[in-house]
Amino acid sequence: MGSYVVLTAVGHDRPGLVDEISAFLTAAKINIEDSRMAVLGGEFAVILLASGEADTVDGMRGKLAALEKSTGLSIQLKPTLAPRERMLVPSMPHRLQATSMDHPGIVHEITRILHKRNINIESMETRVTNAPVSGAPIFRMKCIINVPVGEKLSSLRRELEKLADRMDIDIEIDAAEAYQ
């Protein structure tokens, strides 16, 4: 059985960082199984799930300092479970999307409701863009959430609707066929 690790790296963005990280992992015979990468401001960030033989993964740890030096990134490695070994409450995946004029507290208010109901957020992306004509800041949030089987979706929708009315947010939730 192989070993799994989560690698995170953050630092000043420049072309070639993904190539350098993937070349390092390939040379170490480590497979990238899942990843998210983004440039936020002028900083590059990556989080990825990687796997390999236990001795290969352990041997890679001693070489991380060289990768940090060559890329200028701050890199961390954390052992984790294989995705199939993860203990989850039986749940149904759903897509949650929110749009509003930007203002502080939107993420907190939505995630507070989810937390209170023990709904896990599998992925979340938020972005503020400018409206085409007015230039007003528009907030957008996209999530994949796992709604536990016993949770009443109608009750969740009502609570989100109350929040939407109070904070002037358009919130949509629908079943997701698969994690995307």
C-alpha positions as CSV (number, residue, x, y, z in Angstrom):
1,M,0.0,0.0,0.0
2,G,1.3,3.5,-0.9
3,S,1.6,6.5,1.3
4,Y,-0.3,9.8,0.8
5,V,0.8,13.3,1.6
6,V,-0.6,16.8,1.2
7,L,1.9,19.2,-0.1
8,T,1.3,22.9,0.3
9,A,3.5,25.7,-1.2
10,V,3.1,29.5,-1.1
11,G,5.3,32.2,-2.4
12,H,5.9,35.0,-4.9
13,D,4.4,34.1,-8.3
14,R,6.5,33.6,-11.4
15,P,6.2,31.5,-14.6
16,G,7.5,27.9,-14.2
17,L,6.5,27.1,-10.6
18,V,4.1,24.3,-11.5
19,D,6.6,22.8,-13.9
20,E,9.3,22.9,-11.2
21,I,7.1,21.3,-8.5
22,S,5.7,18.6,-10.9
23,A,9.3,17.8,-12.1
24,F,10.5,17.4,-8.5
25,L,7.6,15.0,-7.7
26,T,8.0,13.1,-11.0
27,A,11.7,12.6,-10.3
28,A,10.9,11.3,-6.9
29,K,8.4,8.9,-8.4
30,I,5.5,10.6,-6.6
31,N,2.1,10.9,-8.3
32,I,-0.1,14.0,-8.1
33,E,-3.6,12.7,-7.5
34,D,-5.5,15.9,-6.8
35,S,-4.5,19.6,-6.8
36,R,-5.7,23.2,-6.5
37,M,-3.5,26.1,-7.6
38,A,-4.1,29.8,-7.7
39,V,-2.4,33.2,-7.9
40,L,-3.9,35.5,-5.3
41,G,-2.5,39.1,-5.5
42,G,1.1,38.5,-6.4
43,E,1.4,35.2,-4.5
44,F,1.2,31.6,-5.9
45,A,-0.4,28.9,-3.8
46,V,-0.8,25.2,-4.3
47,I,-2.3,22.4,-2.3
48,L,-2.0,18.9,-3.7
49,L,-2.6,15.3,-2.7
50,A,0.3,13.1,-3.8
51,S,1.0,9.4,-3.4
52,G,3.9,7.0,-3.7
53,E,5.6,4.0,-2.1
54,A,6.2,4.7,1.6
55,D,10.0,4.7,1.3
56,T,9.8,7.0,-1.7
57,V,7.6,9.5,0.1
58,D,9.9,9.4,3.2
59,G,12.9,10.0,1.0
60,M,11.3,13.0,-0.6
61,R,11.1,14.8,2.7
62,G,14.9,15.3,2.9
63,K,14.9,16.9,-0.5
64,L,12.2,19.6,0.2
65,A,14.8,22.2,1.3
66,A,16.4,22.1,-2.2
67,L,12.9,22.6,-3.8
68,E,12.2,25.5,-1.5
69,K,15.5,27.1,-2.4
70,S,15.1,26.7,-6.1
71,T,11.5,27.9,-6.2
72,G,11.5,30.5,-3.4
73,L,8.3,28.9,-2.1
74,S,7.5,28.0,1.5
75,I,6.7,24.2,1.3
76,Q,5.1,21.9,3.9
77,L,4.4,18.2,3.6
78,K,1.8,16.4,5.8
79,P,1.0,12.7,5.8
80,T,-2.7,11.9,5.2
81,L,-5.1,9.1,4.6
82,A,-5.9,7.6,1.2
83,P,-9.1,9.2,0.0
84,R,-11.0,5.9,0.2
85,E,-9.9,5.5,3.9
86,R,-11.6,8.7,5.0
87,M,-14.4,8.3,7.4
88,L,-17.4,10.2,6.3
89,V,-20.9,10.6,7.5
90,P,-23.3,9.3,4.8
91,S,-24.1,12.4,2.8
92,M,-25.3,13.8,-0.5
93,P,-23.1,16.3,-2.5
94,H,-24.7,19.6,-3.3
95,R,-23.5,22.7,-5.1
96,L,-24.0,26.0,-3.2
97,Q,-23.6,29.3,-5.1
98,A,-23.9,32.8,-3.7
99,T,-23.8,36.2,-5.4
100,S,-24.1,39.7,-3.8
101,M,-22.7,43.2,-3.8
102,D,-19.5,42.7,-1.9
103,H,-19.4,43.4,1.8
104,P,-17.7,41.8,4.9
105,G,-19.2,38.8,6.5
106,I,-20.8,36.9,3.6
107,V,-18.5,33.9,3.9
108,H,-18.8,33.8,7.7
109,E,-22.6,33.9,7.7
110,I,-23.0,31.2,5.1
111,T,-20.4,28.9,6.6
112,R,-21.8,29.4,10.1
113,I,-25.1,28.0,9.0
114,L,-23.3,25.0,7.4
115,H,-21.2,24.4,10.4
116,K,-24.2,24.5,12.8
117,R,-25.8,21.7,10.7
118,N,-22.6,19.6,10.5
119,I,-22.4,20.1,6.7
120,N,-18.8,19.7,5.4
121,I,-17.4,22.0,2.7
122,E,-15.5,19.9,0.3
123,S,-14.4,22.8,-1.9
124,M,-15.0,26.5,-1.9
125,E,-14.0,29.3,-4.3
126,T,-14.7,33.0,-3.7
127,R,-14.0,35.9,-6.0
128,V,-14.7,39.6,-6.1
129,T,-15.0,41.1,-9.6
130,N,-16.3,44.5,-10.9
131,A,-19.7,44.8,-12.5
132,P,-19.4,45.6,-16.2
133,V,-21.1,49.0,-16.3
134,S,-21.0,50.4,-12.8
135,G,-17.7,48.9,-11.6
136,A,-19.3,48.0,-8.3
137,P,-17.6,45.0,-6.5
138,I,-19.6,41.8,-7.0
139,F,-18.9,38.8,-4.7
140,R,-19.3,35.3,-6.0
141,M,-19.0,32.0,-4.0
142,K,-19.1,28.5,-5.3
143,C,-19.0,25.5,-3.0
144,I,-19.4,21.7,-3.1
145,I,-20.9,20.7,0.3
146,N,-21.8,17.3,1.8
147,V,-25.3,17.4,3.3
148,P,-25.7,14.6,5.8
149,V,-28.4,12.1,4.9
150,G,-30.5,13.0,8.0
151,E,-30.4,16.8,7.3
152,K,-33.6,18.2,6.0
153,L,-32.7,20.1,2.8
154,S,-35.9,22.1,3.0
155,S,-35.0,23.4,6.4
156,L,-31.5,24.3,5.2
157,R,-32.9,26.2,2.3
158,R,-35.3,28.2,4.5
159,E,-32.4,29.2,6.8
160,L,-30.3,30.2,3.8
161,E,-33.2,32.2,2.4
162,K,-33.6,34.1,5.7
163,L,-29.9,35.0,5.5
164,A,-30.2,35.9,1.8
165,D,-33.1,38.3,2.6
166,R,-31.3,39.8,5.6
167,M,-27.9,40.4,3.7
168,D,-29.2,40.8,0.2
169,I,-27.5,37.7,-1.2
170,D,-28.7,35.4,-4.0
171,I,-28.1,31.9,-2.7
172,E,-28.7,28.7,-4.8
173,I,-28.3,25.1,-3.7
174,D,-28.8,22.1,-5.8
175,A,-27.8,18.4,-6.0
176,A,-24.3,17.9,-7.4
177,E,-23.9,14.7,-9.5
178,A,-20.2,14.4,-8.6
179,Y,-17.4,16.4,-7.0
180,Q,-16.2,18.9,-9.4
